[in-house]
Amino acid sequence: MDINMPGMTGLEALQRIRKISGIEHMPVVMLTSVTGADTVVQALEAGADDYVVKPFSAIVVQDRIKKYMTKA
């Protein structure tokens, strides 16, 4: 999820997700161009599982997502 989105920020969306029963533990990886340390801390405190800064490579995103996927 990006920090900058139309309608609401990624942080607001993340806070809403964390309040929804049944999906509150769904992994959320922030993919954003916002690099400020304050924003990274806010995202992690709001419940983001990881934070990847744009530009990013597909390999980095794939590796980050793999660690949150459950094995069948």
C-alpha positions in Angstrom: 0.0 0.0 0.0 1.2 3.5 -0.8 1.3 6.3 1.8 0.0 8.8 -0.8 -3.4 7.7 -2.1 -6.5 9.5 -3.3 -9.3 9.8 -0.8 -7.3 8.8 2.3 -3.7 8.2 3.2 -2.2 4.8 3.3 -1.7 5.2 7.1 -5.5 5.9 7.4 -6.3 2.9 5.3 -3.9 0.7 7.4 -5.5 1.9 10.6 -8.9 0.9 9.3 -7.7 -2.5 8.1 -6.3 -3.2 11.6 -9.8 -2.6 13.1 -11.6 -5.0 10.8 -12.3 -8.4 12.4 -11.1 -11.3 10.4 -8.4 -9.4 8.4 -6.8 -7.4 11.2 -3.7 -9.6 11.0 -3.4 -9.6 7.3 0.2 -8.6 6.3 0.5 -5.1 4.9 3.7 -4.0 3.1 4.0 -0.3 2.4 5.4 0.5 -1.1 6.0 4.2 -1.3 8.3 7.0 -2.3 8.0 8.6 1.2 11.3 8.1 2.9 11.1 10.3 6.0 12.0 8.4 9.2 8.9 9.8 10.9 6.6 8.3 8.3 8.4 5.0 8.4 8.0 4.9 12.2 4.3 6.0 11.9 3.6 3.2 9.4 5.2 0.5 11.5 3.5 1.8 14.7 0.2 1.8 12.8 0.7 -1.9 12.0 2.6 -2.1 8.8 4.6 -5.3 8.6 7.2 -3.9 6.2 8.2 -0.7 4.4 9.7 -0.7 0.9 10.8 2.6 -0.7 10.3 3.4 -4.4 12.0 2.9 -6.7 12.2 -0.8 -5.8 13.1 -3.9 -7.7 10.6 -6.8 -8.2 13.1 -9.1 -6.4 13.0 -7.0 -3.3 9.2 -6.9 -3.2 9.0 -10.6 -4.0 11.4 -11.4 -1.1 9.5 -9.1 1.3 6.1 -10.7 0.4 7.4 -14.2 0.6 8.3 -13.9 4.3 4.6 -13.2 5.0 3.0 -15.9 3.0 2.1 -19.1 4.8 3.4 -22.4 3.5 0.8 -24.9 2.4 
